């Protein structure tokens, strides 16, 4: 994988175009909680709109709440949503994509459970434009590599036509038995 080449392309062009295999969905926060272990106040996705299992790609959304307490200190009088949290949003979207892709479906069922996960490596992160209160952002994620225990994805945060954030990251998918025995 040539990360530098991928990142250069992602700075100028959307990560993927919605293909014929894309399915419009409306998966809200309750469905997202079935796919990832994150909870409020650290559940950072509002909904998933589009899933394309043929491209292993997805689009999620988030509207930045102006009352989010993180904005009081980042930065007073000039609130900007933190880049680290934009990366976290993309990571959460990547985990949702992995969940759906592994099951081969775009629906979430009551018996679905999130798999434990840990960030392993951040290959690249670029912050090209700020995200501010009341703005709705799109989170585009696409799997670029992976196996039974790792997942590497590319992601973008977009506002309309503007690309705000670009990343490539890898996560370790923790074996559930290993996770329990470590406690």
DRENDO-1510 file (C-alpha; in Angstrom, 1 decimal, always signed):
<recs>
REC; n; res; u; v; w
REC; 1; UNK; +0.0; +0.0; +0.0 .
REC; 2; UNK; +1.4; +3.4; -1.0 .
REC; 3; UNK; +0.0; +5.6; +1.7 .
REC; 4; UNK; +1.6; +8.8; +0.4 .
REC; 5; UNK; +0.1; +8.3; -3.0 .
REC; 6; UNK; -3.3; +7.6; -1.5 .
REC; 7; UNK; -3.1; +10.6; +0.8 .
REC; 8; UNK; -2.1; +12.9; -2.1 .
REC; 9; UNK; -5.1; +11.7; -4.1 .
REC; 10; UNK; -7.5; +12.1; -1.1 .
REC; 11; UNK; -6.4; +15.7; -0.6 .
REC; 12; UNK; -8.0; +16.7; -3.9 .
REC; 13; UNK; -10.7; +14.1; -4.6 .
REC; 14; UNK; -13.4; +12.3; -2.7 .
REC; 15; UNK; -12.3; +8.9; -1.4 .
REC; 16; UNK; -14.9; +7.1; -3.6 .
REC; 17; UNK; -17.9; +7.7; -5.7 .
REC; 18; UNK; -21.2; +6.0; -4.8 .
REC; 19; UNK; -21.4; +2.9; -7.0 .
REC; 20; UNK; -24.3; +0.8; -8.3 .
REC; 21; UNK; -23.8; -1.5; -5.3 .
REC; 22; UNK; -24.5; +1.3; -2.8 .
REC; 23; UNK; -27.5; +1.0; -0.5 .
REC; 24; UNK; -29.1; +4.0; +1.1 .
REC; 25; UNK; -29.7; +3.2; +4.8 .
REC; 26; UNK; -30.7; +5.1; +7.8 .
REC; 27; UNK; -28.8; +3.6; +10.7 .
REC; 28; UNK; -29.0; +5.9; +13.8 .
REC; 29; UNK; -27.2; +5.9; +17.1 .
REC; 30; UNK; -29.0; +2.9; +18.5 .
REC; 31; UNK; -27.9; +0.8; +15.5 .
REC; 32; UNK; -24.4; +2.2; +15.8 .
REC; 33; UNK; -24.2; +1.1; +19.4 .
REC; 34; UNK; -24.8; -2.5; +18.2 .
REC; 35; UNK; -21.7; -2.2; +16.0 .
REC; 36; UNK; -19.1; -0.4; +18.1 .
REC; 37; UNK; -18.3; -0.3; +21.8 .
REC; 38; UNK; -18.3; +3.5; +22.2 .
REC; 39; UNK; -21.0; +5.2; +24.3 .
REC; 40; UNK; -21.9; +8.8; +25.2 .
REC; 41; UNK; -20.3; +11.1; +25.5 .
REC; 42; UNK; -17.7; +9.5; +23.2 .
REC; 43; UNK; -20.1; +8.1; +20.6 .
REC; 44; UNK; -19.4; +10.5; +17.9 .
REC; 45; UNK; -21.5; +9.4; +14.9 .
REC; 46; UNK; -25.1; +10.5; +14.4 .
REC; 47; UNK; -26.1; +8.2; +11.6 .
REC; 48; UNK; -25.0; +6.1; +8.6 .
REC; 49; UNK; -26.5; +7.0; +5.3 .
REC; 50; UNK; -24.9; +4.9; +2.6 .
REC; 51; UNK; -23.2; +1.5; +2.6 .
REC; 52; UNK; -21.5; +0.0; -0.4 .
REC; 53; UNK; -20.3; -3.5; +0.4 .
REC; 54; UNK; -19.0; -4.0; -3.2 .
REC; 55; UNK; -16.5; -1.2; -2.6 .
REC; 56; UNK; -16.3; -1.8; +1.1 .
REC; 57; UNK; -17.1; +1.8; +1.7 .
REC; 58; UNK; -19.6; +3.9; +3.7 .
REC; 59; UNK; -20.8; +7.4; +4.4 .
REC; 60; UNK; -21.8; +8.5; +7.9 .
REC; 61; UNK; -22.9; +11.9; +9.2 .
REC; 62; UNK; -22.4; +14.1; +12.3 .
REC; 63; UNK; -23.7; +17.6; +13.1 .
REC; 64; UNK; -21.4; +19.5; +15.5 .
REC; 65; UNK; -23.5; +20.5; +18.5 .
REC; 66; UNK; -22.6; +24.1; +19.5 .
REC; 67; UNK; -23.3; +23.1; +23.1 .
REC; 68; UNK; -20.6; +20.4; +23.1 .
REC; 69; UNK; -18.4; +21.3; +26.1 .
REC; 70; UNK; -15.2; +20.6; +24.2 .
REC; 71; UNK; -15.9; +23.7; +22.1 .
REC; 72; UNK; -15.7; +26.0; +25.1 .
REC; 73; UNK; -12.0; +25.5; +25.4 .
REC; 74; UNK; -11.1; +24.8; +21.8 .
REC; 75; UNK; -10.9; +27.8; +21.2 .
REC; 76; UNK; -12.8; +30.4; +23.3 .
REC; 77; UNK; -14.3; +32.9; +21.0 .
REC; 78; UNK; -13.2; +30.9; +17.9 .
REC; 79; UNK; -14.6; +27.4; +18.3 .
REC; 80; UNK; -13.1; +24.7; +16.2 .
REC; 81; UNK; -13.9; +21.0; +16.6 .
REC; 82; UNK; -10.6; +19.2; +17.5 .
REC; 83; UNK; -8.8; +17.3; +14.9 .
REC; 84; UNK; -8.2; +14.3; +17.2 .
REC; 85; UNK; -11.9; +13.9; +17.6 .
REC; 86; UNK; -12.4; +14.1; +13.8 .
REC; 87; UNK; -10.0; +11.2; +13.6 .
REC; 88; UNK; -11.9; +9.4; +16.3 .
REC; 89; UNK; -15.1; +9.9; +14.3 .
REC; 90; UNK; -13.5; +8.3; +11.2 .
REC; 91; UNK; -12.2; +5.4; +13.3 .
REC; 92; UNK; -15.7; +4.8; +14.7 .
REC; 93; UNK; -17.2; +4.9; +11.1 .
REC; 94; UNK; -14.5; +2.4; +10.0 .
REC; 95; UNK; -15.5; +0.0; +12.8 .
REC; 96; UNK; -19.1; +0.2; +11.7 .
REC; 97; UNK; -18.1; -0.5; +8.1 .
REC; 98; UNK; -16.0; -3.5; +9.2 .
REC; 99; UNK; -19.0; -4.8; +11.2 .
REC; 100; UNK; -21.4; -4.6; +8.3 .
REC; 101; UNK; -18.8; -5.9; +5.8 .
REC; 102; UNK; -17.9; -8.9; +7.9 .
REC; 103; UNK; -21.6; -9.9; +8.2 .
REC; 104; UNK; -22.2; -9.2; +4.5 .
REC; 105; UNK; -25.3; -7.0; +5.2 .
REC; 106; UNK; -26.4; -3.4; +5.6 .
REC; 107; UNK; -28.9; -4.1; +8.4 .
REC; 108; UNK; -28.2; -4.3; +12.1 .
REC; 109; UNK; -30.0; -6.9; +14.2 .
REC; 110; UNK; -30.7; -6.9; +18.0 .
REC; 111; UNK; -28.2; -9.7; +18.5 .
REC; 112; UNK; -25.3; -7.8; +16.9 .
REC; 113; UNK; -22.5; -7.1; +19.3 .
REC; 114; UNK; -19.4; -4.9; +18.9 .
REC; 115; UNK; -16.0; -6.4; +18.8 .
REC; 116; UNK; -13.3; -5.0; +21.1 .
REC; 117; UNK; -10.8; -2.9; +19.2 .
REC; 118; UNK; -7.6; -0.9; +19.7 .
REC; 119; UNK; -6.0; +1.7; +17.5 .
REC; 120; UNK; -2.7; +0.3; +16.3 .
REC; 121; UNK; -1.2; +2.7; +13.9 .
REC; 122; UNK; -2.1; +6.1; +12.4 .
REC; 123; UNK; -0.3; +6.2; +9.1 .
REC; 124; UNK; -1.3; +9.7; +8.1 .
REC; 125; UNK; -3.5; +12.5; +9.2 .
REC; 126; UNK; -4.1; +15.9; +7.4 .
REC; 127; UNK; -6.3; +18.7; +8.6 .
REC; 128; UNK; -7.1; +20.9; +5.6 .
REC; 129; UNK; -10.1; +22.9; +6.8 .
REC; 130; UNK; -11.7; +23.6; +10.2 .
REC; 131; UNK; -15.0; +22.1; +11.3 .
REC; 132; UNK; -17.2; +24.5; +13.4 .
REC; 133; UNK; -20.3; +24.4; +15.5 .
REC; 134; UNK; -23.6; +23.7; +13.7 .
REC; 135; UNK; -21.9; +22.3; +10.7 .
REC; 136; UNK; -22.9; +18.9; +9.3 .
REC; 137; UNK; -20.0; +16.8; +8.1 .
REC; 138; UNK; -19.9; +13.7; +6.0 .
REC; 139; UNK; -17.5; +10.9; +7.0 .
REC; 140; UNK; -16.3; +8.8; +4.1 .
REC; 141; UNK; -14.5; +5.6; +4.9 .
REC; 142; UNK; -13.2; +2.7; +2.8 .
REC; 143; UNK; -11.4; -0.5; +3.7 .
REC; 144; UNK; -8.0; -0.7; +2.0 .
REC; 145; UNK; -6.6; -3.8; +3.7 .
REC; 146; UNK; -7.3; -6.2; +6.5 .
REC; 147; UNK; -7.4; -9.7; +7.9 .
REC; 148; UNK; -8.9; -11.5; +10.8 .
REC; 149; UNK; -7.2; -9.3; +13.4 .
REC; 150; UNK; -6.4; -6.0; +11.6 .
REC; 151; UNK; -8.2; -3.5; +9.6 .
REC; 152; UNK; -6.7; -0.6; +7.6 .
REC; 153; UNK; -9.0; +2.1; +6.2 .
REC; 154; UNK; -8.8; +5.4; +4.6 .
REC; 155; UNK; -11.2; +8.2; +5.6 .
REC; 156; UNK; -12.2; +11.8; +4.9 .
REC; 157; UNK; -14.2; +14.4; +6.7 .
REC; 158; UNK; -16.1; +16.6; +4.2 .
REC; 159; UNK; -18.3; +19.7; +4.4 .
REC; 160; UNK; -20.1; +19.9; +1.1 .
REC; 161; UNK; -17.3; +19.9; -1.6 .
REC; 162; UNK; -14.6; +20.8; +0.9 .
REC; 163; UNK; -12.3; +18.0; +2.2 .
REC; 164; UNK; -11.5; +18.9; +5.8 .
REC; 165; UNK; -9.6; +15.9; +7.1 .
REC; 166; UNK; -7.8; +12.9; +5.5 .
REC; 167; UNK; -6.5; +9.9; +7.3 .
REC; 168; UNK; -5.2; +6.3; +6.9 .
REC; 169; UNK; -5.3; +4.2; +10.1 .
REC; 170; UNK; -5.0; +0.6; +11.2 .
REC; 171; UNK; -6.8; -1.0; +14.1 .
REC; 172; UNK; -6.3; -4.2; +15.9 .
REC; 173; UNK; -9.4; -6.3; +16.3 .
REC; 174; UNK; -9.1; -7.8; +19.8 .
REC; 175; UNK; -10.0; -11.4; +20.2 .
REC; 176; UNK; -12.9; -11.4; +22.7 .
REC; 177; UNK; -11.5; -14.3; +24.8 .
REC; 178; UNK; -8.1; -12.5; +25.0 .
REC; 179; UNK; -9.9; -9.3; +26.1 .
REC; 180; UNK; -11.8; -11.1; +28.9 .
REC; 181; UNK; -8.7; -12.9; +30.2 .
REC; 182; UNK; -6.8; -9.7; +30.4 .
REC; 183; UNK; -9.3; -8.2; +32.9 .
</recs>
